[in-house]
Amino acid sequence: MESYRDFAAVYDEFMDATPYEEWFRRLVEIIKKYGVSKPIFEMEAEGLSEEELALLSERNLVLDLGCGTGTLTEMMARAGYDMMGIDLSYDMLQIAMDKRAESGHDIMYLCQDMRKLELYCTVGTIICVCDSINYVLENSEVIETFSRVNNYLYPKGLFIFDFNTTYKYAEVIGDTTIAENREDCSFIWDNYYDAESHINEYDLTIFVSESEEEDVFYRFQETHLQRGYDLQEMLQFVKEAGLEFVTAMDADTNGEVTSITERVLMVCREKGK
């Protein structure tokens, strides 16, 4: 899972077509429909004791697990949610913290492996999108991650996450090469899919301009491994981790999950420790 080092510097540029606004609106809708967390400006704290205030703060805290460069974290903070972000990549978090310095939002960032998630309190909502779960390659590690999520969720708190399906890796992007050339950076993205393990290897070659004055580029490479999952597998992992399944949908169409769904969005709820 140790990726996004040099790539972190150009991540936002290459992800500029990502529908963050759409994801943000959907997350807010789901939290309002099923969740316990509310924006800070909706908190009703008058007359509460210190203990009650502390519990209220935990209920309204939202954790962005695998937050990357903090784009979605910032959107949620701008909407009034009390945000925390966790990512394994220190380089990605550095960019997230630069955004925080510019926006002035009070966001706590922690560098952690989601498989070893450790918090100082419970949180009302945990979101984990942009296929972060696909970086967890073993069944036991997915279950451990989900168990830790359940442990740190406020009673009846929500866990909202997405994942790329086996179908997407096998039939859509597996064993393909994607290349894009831009003015100040370019990339070559080679995919290699293994049908037995359901693991897709991304070999990234990035060329980034060193200077606006000179036509000189530096080259770096990274390899990323992601595993495809199916809805039935995830339902079993959720059950074994002690979470309660709420709903699932095709993340691209908002409709039912089908055999050709490429990304699934799942909603689960804390169900006791």
N, C-alpha and C positions, 0 to 999 in steps of 0.2 A: 504493500500500500504506500510505500515511500516514493511518491511522484511529485510533480508540480514544484520543481525547483527552478531551473531557468525558464521553464514554460510559464511560470507564474507571472513573469514580467509582461508577457504578451497575451495572457489568457483572456482578459476583457476584450481586447481587440478582435481576437478570433471568435469570441462568443457573442459578438454584437447582434447576431440574429436570434439569440435565445429569447423566447417570449416571457421574460421576467414579469412584465406587467400583467399578463394573463395569469401566470402562476400565482402572483401576489393576490389578485382579485379572487381567485378560486380558493386559496388558503384562508383568506378572511371570511369568505362565505361559509366554508366548512367549520371554522372555529365558531362563528356566530350560530350555526345550526346545531352543532353537536358538542361544542366545547365548554370549558369553564372560564377561560381567560378573556379578559376585557381590556381595551385600551386604557391607559392611565387616566385619561380625562373622564372616563365613565366610572371610576372607582368611587364608591360611597363609603368614606372612612369616618364620617362624623359620629362621635359617641362610641367608637370602638376602643377596646383595651389594647395595650401594646402587643399582647399575644395574638389577638384577633387581627391586628394590623399586619403582623408578621405573616400570618397564614394567608391573608388577603394578597400580600405582595408575592408570595410563592405561587398562589393560584393564577395570578395574572402575568407571571414571568414566562416568556417564550424562548425556547432554545432552538437555534438554527444549527443542526448537527451536520457537519460537513459544509460549513458556511462558505468555504473558498475565499474569494476576494470581498465578500460582504455585500454584494449588490442587493440580494433579496433581504438580507438582514437590515440594511439601511431603509429599504422600502417599508418593512414592517415597523421599524422605529419611527419613521416619518408618519405612519398611520396612528401612532400613539401607543404601540405595544412596548412593554419593558423587555428589551432584547438582550440575549446572550448568544455568542457564536463560538463554536468549537470546530477546529480543523486540525488535521495531522501535519499539514504543510506550514512551516513557519514562514516561508516566503509568501504564500497566499495570505496569511494573516497580516503580514507587514503591509500589504496593499490595502487590506480591510481596515487596518488601523489608520492608514493615511486618509482613507475616506471618512473615517470617524472624526479625525482631526479637522477635516474640512467642513463636515456637516454639524459638528458639535453635539451629536447624539450621544447619550450616556449608554454605550454598549460595552459589555464586558466580553473580552475575547480570551479564550484559553486554547493552548496547543495540546491536544490530546488525541489518542487513538480511540475511535468510537467503540472498539471492541473492549476497551478498558475504561469506559466512561466512569468518571467519578466527580460528583458535584457536592457542594456544601449544603444544599437544600433541595427540596422538591421543586418541580416546575409544572405549570398548568398545561403547557403544550410543548411538544417537541416536533419540529419539522425536519425532514431530511429528503431533499429533492436533488434534481439534476444527476440522477443515477448513482449517488454516493454509495448506496447499499451494494451495488454491483461490484465494488472494489473489495467486498468481503467475500472470499472465495470458498470457504468451507462451511458446510451445514452447521457444524458445532459453533462456529464463530458468529454466524448470523443469529443463532439462538441465544448465544451469550450476549450479543449486542442488544437484542430485543429484551432479554431479561433485565439488563441494566437499565434500559429505557423504562421498563415497567416499574423497576425499583425506585427510580427518581421522579416518576410522574406523581403529581398531586392526585388525591383520590378522584377518580372519574376523569382524569386529565387525558388529553388526546395525543396520539402519535400519528402523524401524517407523513407518509413517505412514498416515493416512487421507485420503480426499477425497470430496467430494460429487460425484455423477454428473450427467451431462447430463440423464438421465431425471428426477432430483429437481428440478432447476431448471425443466425444460420442462413437466413434468406435475404436480408436487406443489406447489411454492411460487412458481413464476414467475407474474407478473402477478396477484398477490394482495395483499391488505392485512390485516395482523395488528395488532390493538390489544389492549392490556391495561391495566387501571386498578387501581392499588394505592393503599394509604393515603397513602404519602409520595412516590410516583412513578408515572408512567404513560408509555406509549410508543405511537406509531403507526409501523408498519413497513411501508412500501410497497415491493413488489418489481416490477421491470420486467425481463423476460427477452428477450434478443435471440437469436433462433434461429440467425442466421447466424454470429455471433461466439461463441455459447455463453456470453456474459457476462450475469450477473445483477446488476442494480443495486439495492442496498438504500438506500432513503432513510429515515433514522431521525429521528423527532421525539420528543424526550424532555422530559418535564415533571417537575421535581424540587422537592420542598418545601424552601423556604429556612429555615423555622423551625417547630419544633413548636408554638410559641405562636400564630403567625399563619398564616392560611390563604392563604399566598402561595407561588407556584411560579415557578421560572425555567425558561425554555424554551431548548433548544439543538438543533441539527440536525447530522447527519453523513451522509455518503454513502460507502457501501462498495461496491466492485466485486469480484465473485468469478466465476471461470470454471469451468464444469462440464467434467469429463473422463470418459473411458471407460477401462475396464481395458486394452484393447488399446493405447490411446495411452500410458498409463502404463508398460506393459511395454516399449514402444519407447523411451521416455525413460530408463527404468532401464538398458536395454541400451546406449544411446548414452553414458550417463554412466559406464559401466564397472562398474556394480553387478551382482551376481548375484541373480536372482529366486529367492525361497524358496517363498513361498506367498501366497495372497490369499483373502479371505473377505468375506462380507456382514457389515459391522460391526454390524448390528442383530440378525441372526439367528445369526451364527457359522457359517452354512451356505455353500453355493456362491454365487458371484456370478452373478446372472441379469440378464435384460433390465429387471427392475423393481427392482433393487438401488438404494437411495438413497445409501448410503455404503459405500465399499470400504475395508477395512483390508489393507495390503500389508506384507509382510516381505521385506527384501532383505539381502544380505550383501556386505561388502567383498570385492573380487575383484582386488586388486593396484592399484598406482598408475600 
